Amino acid sequence: MSTDRLATMRAMAAKQPNNALARFGLANELQKAGLLDEAATEFSAYLAMHDDEGNAWLRYADILHALGRHDEVRDAVTRGIDAAHRYGHSGLVAEFEERGY
């Protein structure tokens, strides 16, 4: 992952803090860079402003698990499974279940 790409995503999110897709993009880049605390913050902001179909909830749960924030993991998994069911993403439901969080 390029530090230029991360810098670009940071600038986009700072310029448009209410742009859900900019937040999602930044969260993904932060996760790829291993900046998990920041990624958790950005996924949380994204999820607060966007009705995600489940994918971001899965990524968020993975990050929270890596950070040892287990109570928050359970909530993210529950909300992610609910979203995946709502949008008909049975494969994503299976991914949540495979994680066993």
N, C-alpha and C positions, 0 to 999 in steps of 0.2 A: 504494500500500500504506500502510496506516495504521500509525503508530508505536504506537498503542494495541494493534493486533493483534499486532505484534511483541513488545511488552511482555507481553501475555497469554500468547503462546506461550513466551516465555522463562520466565515464572513457572510455567507448567504443566510444562515440562521440568525445571526446578529442583526442583519439588515431587515429581515422579515420574521420577527419572533412569533408571529401568529400564523405562519405558513407551516401547516402540518407536514407537508412533504419535505420541506427543508429540514425540519426537526428529525424526521425519519431518516433522511439521508445522512445527517450528521451523526445520529445515534449509530447507524450501521458502520460508518467510518471509524468512529470511536471504538466500537466493539472490535473491529478488525485490527486496530492499533493496540488493543489490549488495555485501553483506558476505560476500565469497567465502571468505576464510580461515575465518571462523566457520561458514559453511555447509558447507565441506569437513569440518570437525571434527564437525559434527552428523550429516552423512550417513555419515561413517565410523563413528560411534557407533551409528547406526541399523542400518547394514549388519552390524555385528559382533553385533547381538542379534536380527536378524530375517532370515528366508529370503525376501528380496525377489524378486519375479518379473521384475525387469529394469529397471523404470522408474527406481528410485532409482540404480541403477548408471549409467544413461545420464545422469542429472542430475549425479551425482558426477563422471563422466568429463568432462562439459562444464565443470564448475567447475575440475577439475584442469588441463584444457587451458588455460583462461583464466589460471590461475595459473602456467603454464609447467612444471608437474610431470609431464613427459612419460612417465617410467618408470611412474609411478603410473597415468597414463591408460591405458596398455596393459593393465595388470593389471585395472583397472576394466572396460574394454571386454571383455576375455576372460571375466571373471566374469559380466558382464552378459549377454553373448551366451549363455553356458552356462545361466544362469538363464532367459532368454527361451525357449531351446530346451526346457528342462525343463518349462516351463509352457505350451508350445505357442503362444507369442506371436511368430509369424513376422513380423508387421508391425514389432514392436520390434527384431527381429534386423535387418531392413532399415534401420531408423533408425540403428542402430549402424554398419552398413556404409556408409550415406550420409555419415556424419560423416568417415570416412576417417582416423580417429586411428590 
